[in-house]
Amino acid sequence: VEQCCTTLEMLYHKPERARHVRTLIVSPEPPSRTHRGSRYVLEGGYKVSAAVRKAAGNFEVLQRFKWDGEELPPNDDMWFALRVL
């Protein structure tokens, strides 16, 4: 989750890089959920979906987005931000 949010934050602050992103796949959950509780997964989902929403305006040529998680993103406005592109 931390690496995902750090990368999305960089793409928010560097639109000259973000404008080249055509495919974005985010994985908001740890590789092994057995060591983490569902609370961690939910908190991570909030953080990642908020970071996607923030950076979405910089993805000028984004063609494909995938939320690679078992749980749906908790912030529905993330989808709206991606659709406005």
Helices and strands as residue ranges (DSSP letters): H 2-13, H 15-18, E 23-26, G 33-35, H 38-55, G 56-58, E 64-67, H 77-83
